[in-house]
Amino acid sequence: MNTPVLRESGPWLIVMAGWGLAFALACRLCAALPLDNGDTDILGRLLGESRSVLSANLYDEADTFFHKGVAHLRKRAFTNDWIQVWHQAVSPTTHQHTEGGEVAEILPWLKLATRADPHNVEASLVMAFWIDTGLRKPRLARQVLLDTLRENPGEYRVSLELGRLAIQQAQFVEAQVRLTAGLSQWPSVLPADDRQALLDKAEMLILLGFLAEIRGDITGAVTHFKNALAIFPERSYIRQRLGFLESGVAPPDSARDRLQYLVKRTVDDACADEDDGHKEGRHAPESAPARK
Amino acid sequence: MKRAGVIAGVVWLEMLRRKDLYVVFILLAALLVAMAGMNVFGLGQVSGYIKDIGLFAAWLLGWILAVNTSVRLLPQEESRGTIFALLAKPVTRLDVVVGKWLGAWSVICGATLSFYLVTELVILLRGGSFDAATLIQALLLHAVALGMVTAMGVALSTRLHSDAAATLTYVVTGTIFVLLPRIPALLVAQQGARATALMALYYALPHFELFDLRQRLVHGWGPAPWGVFAGIILYGLLLTAVLVMLAWLGYRRRRFARGEIL
């Protein structure tokens, strides 16, 4: 045997054998291990669980843009030393909201937030709201919601939002389908006793009640209104309407008008609701209006 | 001071030769172009997020460059043994310290200016712009903040080797950026010795948040009051002078033994 040849090619043979072994092991492991859960996009693989933190930060940035760079106020032990005074002088501090075309400035942050974490449903809902009411592009808002629903199939909040959007467009059949789906998905990830979840359920029931009225299904409407009253018995308007329906008297305002009123939301609503939040001392980002 | 200027000039030549600046500049340009290319529902005129990301990148890259450059200048002279040739010339230790700091600071300021220019260029291409007066204020305050970071790096590198000085400068400046503006809020829930310690930190360390005009610039709030602006500049220059002085105090009696270094 030629020793110099062996000495020359030996390391190469070892490298090739090692690589072959690693390749065989990889093939075996791939066959033995279960497939991943479908979270296969690059960001998901790179960031792992930290993507939700990144997404939350990007969502906060959208909130900062909504407030034109003004940070949320925190309680401070002192505010009158020269450092604080100078800092307030150089930082934007007046409470303001973006207006008109400036609303579009928050959308890139929301898009980045949803890209970072497609399961950040809150960011998607807020984005859809601003596209619909701020930019007046309901079709685009619907597309955003459908994409969100594809990523989060069991989320009732997306179905509710799609239902509202369909009612705005007077597409009552689609609204019926979406809201019924939403009701079956409720409460999704939220606890069943969560106040917002209960408000949403009552809203879905009330919207479904009015949709049933439009179809002429008075029995169905009565059932939905009764279920809504079981959650919030103090809703006097629904109680009054239920009375009209049960006694066979036509209510004074049409179900169509009432539905349009219920789903109508404007940028001013968002700002007014946000201001109320500040008065109540809420500091969490609130870039979309609370539901009626 | 003329001799310090000559030393600063050598720092410039060295930095240009090292190519770090070009890499960082290309990185920033690539990031901004990628961001500008993002299609946000066909909203071509939206530029706020590019302003925000561009300025954030300018601060982040400026900080990294300031720390990495400032901490290696003096230890490098020692490890190469060129400190003996330098000190054999008619220069004082103060000249060396000031020259190194001035060189590092001016290079970083030049790099930061180019970061702002490339951000402005990308924003102009998107149909946006910065308010000129606010931009000048923001740039000047940023430059003074970088002067403090650079001086801190030089001061720490007089007694530590470059890696340790870099780590310590990153930790101290990072903590200042993050913690110091939150101390008034943290003090709401603190009492006793902990509150006193926080107060001592609050007044002893430089307040970088005063030098950050990004929100004014991005959201079009216009320039800050000029009186306050001048006060902050003065505060920054004073702290920089103190840190450079500390660097000189740490370096003036430093002994170099050829056998230990080479």
Contacts between the chains, C-beta under 8 A, distances in Angstrom:
chain1	res1	chain2	res2	distance
A	61	B	52	7.3
A	64	B	215	7.9
A	65	B	48	6.2
A	65	B	49	7.8
A	65	B	52	7.9
A	65	B	219	7.7
A	68	B	219	4.5
A	68	B	221	7.5
A	69	B	215	3.6
A	69	B	216	7.3
A	69	B	218	6.2
A	69	B	219	3.7
A	69	B	221	6.9
A	70	B	215	7.9
A	74	B	185	4.4
A	75	B	185	6.6
A	75	B	188	5.3
A	76	B	184	3.8
A	76	B	185	5.2
A	76	B	187	7.5
A	76	B	188	6.7
A	77	B	184	5.4
A	77	B	185	7.6
A	77	B	187	3.5
A	77	B	188	5.0
A	78	B	184	5.8
A	78	B	187	7.3
A	79	B	184	7.1
A	83	B	202	7.6
A	83	B	203	8.0
A	83	B	207	5.5
A	83	B	210	7.1
A	84	B	184	6.5
A	86	B	210	5.6
A	86	B	228	5.4
A	86	B	231	6.5
A	86	B	232	6.2
A	87	B	181	7.4
A	87	B	207	7.5
A	87	B	209	6.1
A	87	B	210	5.9
A	89	B	224	6.2
A	89	B	225	5.5
A	89	B	228	4.3
A	90	B	210	6.4
A	90	B	213	6.2
A	90	B	216	6.9
A	90	B	224	4.3
A	90	B	228	6.2
A	90	B	229	7.5
A	90	B	232	7.1
A	91	B	215	6.2
A	91	B	216	7.4
A	92	B	215	5.4
A	92	B	216	6.1
A	92	B	219	6.1
A	92	B	221	4.6
A	101	B	45	7.6
A	104	B	40	7.8
A	104	B	43	4.9
A	104	B	45	7.5
A	104	B	46	5.1
A	105	B	46	5.8
A	105	B	48	3.9
A	105	B	49	7.2
A	107	B	40	5.5
A	107	B	41	6.3
A	107	B	43	6.6
A	107	B	46	7.0
A	108	B	38	6.9
A	108	B	40	4.7
A	108	B	46	6.1
A	108	B	48	7.6
A	108	B	49	4.0
A	109	B	49	6.1
A	111	B	38	7.8
A	111	B	40	5.7
A	111	B	41	7.7
A	112	B	49	7.7
A	131	B	41	6.7
A	135	B	41	7.5
A	135	B	43	7.9
A	137	B	41	7.4
A	140	B	41	5.9
